[in-house]
Amino acid sequence: MLRAGVRTTLFAMLAGCSLLAACDKSGSDPDVSKTPSKSPKASKNAKLTDQMVAAVSTTRSATVISVYFSLDNTPAVHQALPMEIVLVPHEKLARVVGQFHGQEGITVVSGDAMEPKTDVEPESTLKHQLVLMPTAEGLFMVTASVETEGADGTVSRIFSIPLIVAPAQAAGPAAPPAGPAANGTQDKSQTHPAG
């Protein structure tokens, strides 16, 4: 099992790497300042909630389509985890289909395949629901493989969704903390007047 400090450090490193990957910047562009911006921002038409987070792609996939996700609760071992997925295309696409896979430690219980959508308009929202079952504690990835058919032909794009799974909650009532509350109980029993 990982200690809390190690988990926090891993989470911070993952978040930092995710932010760097999401920047979608590379030094290979000749002159970035003169190219028109094709930023994959969610438009006013796209209906995304404030809790939605962008999935990470190692390529410039987000210029064609973006994948967002949100969780209803904290991932915990052996507890069903509903996940809302929203795909937002940034150009007109003839067809969009998605597949979702969990690595060892995360099982996709339902929603592993998204129904194909045809004649998809730019900045529309394609919603999909997954139910995951974490089987182990730790850091895991759910992979979204999104196949699009458009002006560039048929292209598969891979997005990663990181999850940090906490240990399962102990069954039964919670034990009282061993810190200040326990000391407060001792102090009260020692302050009773004799008499």
C-alpha positions in Angstrom: 0.0 0.0 0.0 1.2 3.5 -0.7 1.5 6.0 2.1 -0.6 9.2 1.9 2.5 11.3 1.2 3.6 9.1 -1.7 0.0 9.1 -3.1 -0.1 12.9 -2.9 3.2 13.2 -4.6 2.1 10.8 -7.4 -1.1 12.7 -7.8 0.7 16.0 -8.1 3.2 14.5 -10.6 0.3 13.1 -12.7 -1.6 16.3 -12.6 1.5 18.2 -13.7 2.2 15.8 -16.6 -1.5 16.0 -17.6 -1.3 19.8 -17.7 1.8 19.7 -19.7 0.4 17.2 -22.2 -2.8 19.2 -22.4 -0.9 22.3 -23.4 -0.5 20.8 -26.8 2.6 22.8 -27.5 5.7 21.6 -29.3 8.9 23.2 -30.6 8.5 21.6 -34.0 6.1 24.3 -35.4 8.0 26.8 -37.6 6.4 29.9 -36.2 3.5 29.4 -33.8 2.8 33.1 -33.4 1.7 33.4 -37.1 -0.5 30.4 -37.3 -4.2 30.8 -36.7 -5.4 29.5 -33.4 -7.2 26.2 -33.5 -7.6 26.0 -29.7 -9.9 23.1 -28.7 -11.9 25.2 -26.3 -15.4 24.1 -25.5 -17.7 26.5 -27.3 -20.9 28.1 -26.0 -22.8 25.4 -27.9 -21.1 22.6 -26.0 -22.9 21.7 -22.8 -20.1 20.8 -20.4 -20.5 20.9 -16.6 -18.1 22.7 -14.3 -16.9 19.3 -13.0 -15.8 18.0 -16.4 -12.1 17.5 -17.0 -10.4 17.0 -20.4 -8.9 13.6 -21.1 -5.2 13.6 -22.0 -3.9 12.9 -25.5 -0.2 12.5 -26.5 -0.9 13.9 -30.0 -2.7 16.9 -31.3 -6.0 15.0 -31.4 -7.9 17.7 -29.5 -7.9 19.9 -32.5 -10.3 17.5 -34.2 -12.2 16.2 -31.2 -12.0 16.6 -27.4 -12.9 14.1 -24.7 -14.1 15.3 -21.3 -15.1 13.2 -18.2 -16.6 13.7 -14.8 -17.0 11.4 -11.8 -20.0 11.2 -9.5 -17.9 10.1 -6.5 -14.3 9.3 -5.4 -13.0 6.1 -6.9 -12.7 3.4 -4.2 -11.9 -0.3 -4.4 -14.9 -2.6 -5.1 -17.4 0.3 -5.4 -19.1 0.9 -8.7 -18.0 4.2 -10.2 -20.3 5.9 -12.7 -18.4 8.2 -15.2 -19.9 10.6 -17.6 -18.1 11.0 -20.9 -18.6 13.9 -23.4 -17.0 14.1 -26.8 -16.9 17.5 -28.5 -15.9 17.5 -32.2 -14.3 20.7 -33.5 -15.1 20.0 -37.1 -17.8 18.3 -39.1 -17.4 14.6 -39.0 -19.2 11.9 -41.0 -18.9 9.3 -38.2 -17.7 9.1 -34.6 -17.4 5.9 -32.5 -15.7 5.2 -29.2 -14.3 2.2 -27.3 -13.3 2.4 -23.6 -10.9 0.0 -21.9 -9.5 -0.1 -18.3 -6.1 -1.4 -17.5 -5.6 -4.1 -14.9 -7.1 -2.8 -11.7 -10.1 -1.1 -13.4 -12.9 -3.1 -15.1 -15.4 -1.4 -17.4 -18.7 -3.0 -16.2 -20.9 -1.2 -18.7 -20.5 1.3 -21.5 -17.3 -0.1 -23.1 -18.6 0.7 -26.6 -20.2 4.0 -27.7 -22.9 3.7 -30.4 -21.7 5.2 -33.7 -22.9 8.7 -34.4 -23.2 10.0 -38.0 -23.3 13.4 -39.5 -21.8 15.0 -36.4 -21.8 18.8 -36.3 -18.9 20.9 -35.0 -19.1 21.8 -31.2 -22.0 19.5 -30.6 -21.9 17.2 -27.5 -21.9 13.4 -27.7 -22.7 12.0 -24.3 -21.8 8.5 -23.1 -22.0 6.8 -19.7 -19.5 4.3 -18.3 -19.6 2.3 -15.1 -16.2 1.2 -13.8 -15.3 -1.2 -11.0 -11.9 -0.6 -9.4 -10.5 -3.9 -8.2 -7.3 -2.6 -6.7 -5.9 0.6 -5.0 -3.6 2.8 -6.9 -3.2 5.0 -10.0 -4.8 3.6 -13.2 -5.8 4.7 -16.7 -8.9 4.3 -18.6 -8.2 4.5 -22.4 -10.7 6.0 -24.8 -10.1 5.1 -28.4 -12.1 7.4 -30.6 -12.4 6.7 -34.3 -13.5 9.6 -36.5 -14.3 9.7 -40.2 -13.9 13.2 -41.7 -11.9 15.3 -44.1 -8.7 13.5 -43.0 -10.2 10.0 -43.7 -10.7 7.5 -40.9 -8.4 8.2 -37.9 -8.3 6.6 -34.5 -7.3 8.9 -31.6 -6.3 7.7 -28.1 -7.1 9.6 -25.0 -6.2 8.7 -21.4 -8.3 9.2 -18.3 -6.3 9.0 -15.1 -7.9 7.6 -11.9 -6.6 7.4 -8.4 -8.4 4.6 -6.5 -8.6 4.8 -2.7 -8.9 1.8 -0.4 -12.3 0.5 0.3 -14.1 2.0 3.3 -14.2 -0.3 6.3 -17.5 -1.9 6.8 -19.4 -1.0 9.9 -19.4 2.2 12.0 -16.3 4.4 11.9 -13.9 4.0 14.7 -13.3 7.1 16.9 -10.1 9.0 16.0 -7.1 8.4 18.2 -6.2 12.1 18.3 -7.8 15.0 20.2 -11.2 13.4 20.7 -9.7 10.5 22.6 -7.6 12.9 24.7 -10.7 15.0 25.4 -12.5 11.9 26.8 -9.6 11.2 29.2 -9.5 14.8 30.3 -13.2 14.8 31.2 -12.9 11.6 33.3 -9.9 13.1 35.2 -11.7 16.4 36.0 -14.7 15.0 37.9 -14.7 16.5 41.5 -14.2 14.0 44.3 -16.9 14.1 46.8 
